[in-house]
Amino acid sequence: MKEVHKKSALNRLKTVRGHLDGVIRMVDEEQYCPDIMKQISALQGSLEGVNRVLLQNHVETCVLDHVEHGRSEQVVDEL
């Protein structure tokens, strides 16, 4: 994994972890359900951001390597 993508993914995941702790606290304290749902939607968006970083890394590393070695069909099936 490229270092820049690894760092970005880890930073995002650590932020998600902190955010998730907050949502768990909200549920434990029985806060207003729509407020909790909004926070869960925000968490989902953050996780999608991590997925985009990982996909970018995959394309820049693994996909290019597979194409260079004649395994483009395998990559297309995988994606």
C-alpha positions as CSV (number, residue, x, y, z in Angstrom):
1,M,0.0,0.0,0.0
2,K,1.3,3.4,-0.8
3,E,2.3,5.3,2.3
4,V,0.1,8.3,1.5
5,H,-3.0,6.1,1.1
6,K,-2.2,4.1,4.2
7,K,-1.8,7.3,6.3
8,S,-5.1,8.7,4.9
9,A,-7.0,5.5,5.5
10,L,-5.7,5.1,9.1
11,N,-6.4,8.8,9.9
12,R,-10.0,8.4,8.6
13,L,-10.5,5.1,10.5
14,K,-9.3,6.6,13.7
15,T,-11.7,9.5,13.3
16,V,-14.5,7.0,12.6
17,R,-13.6,5.1,15.7
18,G,-13.9,8.3,17.8
19,H,-17.2,9.2,16.1
20,L,-18.5,5.7,16.7
21,D,-17.7,6.0,20.4
22,G,-19.8,9.1,20.5
23,V,-22.7,7.3,18.8
24,I,-22.5,4.5,21.2
25,R,-22.7,7.0,24.0
26,M,-25.8,8.6,22.4
27,V,-27.5,5.2,22.3
28,D,-26.5,4.4,25.9
29,E,-27.9,7.8,27.0
30,E,-31.1,7.2,25.0
31,Q,-30.8,10.4,23.0
32,Y,-33.3,11.4,20.3
33,C,-33.4,8.6,17.7
34,P,-33.2,11.0,14.6
35,D,-30.1,12.6,16.0
36,I,-28.5,9.2,16.4
37,M,-29.5,8.2,12.9
38,K,-27.9,11.4,11.5
39,Q,-24.7,10.5,13.2
40,I,-24.8,7.0,11.8
41,S,-25.3,8.4,8.3
42,A,-22.3,10.6,8.9
43,L,-20.3,7.5,10.0
44,Q,-21.4,5.7,6.8
45,G,-20.2,8.6,4.7
46,S,-16.8,8.6,6.5
47,L,-16.4,4.8,5.9
48,E,-17.2,5.4,2.2
49,G,-14.4,7.9,2.2
50,V,-12.0,5.2,3.5
51,N,-13.3,2.9,0.8
52,R,-12.5,5.5,-1.9
53,V,-8.9,5.9,-0.5
54,L,-8.5,2.1,-0.6
55,L,-9.9,1.8,-4.1
56,Q,-7.6,4.6,-5.3
57,N,-4.6,2.7,-3.8
58,H,-5.8,-0.5,-5.4
59,V,-6.1,1.1,-8.8
60,E,-2.7,2.8,-8.5
61,T,-0.9,-0.4,-7.4
62,C,-2.5,-3.8,-7.8
63,V,-4.6,-3.0,-10.9
64,L,-1.7,-1.5,-12.8
65,D,0.5,-4.4,-11.8
66,H,-2.1,-6.9,-13.0
67,V,-2.5,-5.1,-16.3
68,E,1.2,-4.9,-16.9
69,H,1.4,-8.6,-16.4
70,G,-1.5,-9.5,-18.7
71,R,-4.0,-10.2,-16.0
72,S,-6.5,-7.4,-16.9
73,E,-9.4,-9.8,-17.2
74,Q,-8.9,-10.9,-13.6
75,V,-8.8,-7.3,-12.4
76,V,-12.0,-6.5,-14.3
77,D,-13.8,-9.5,-12.7
78,E,-12.5,-8.5,-9.3
79,L,-13.6,-4.9,-9.5
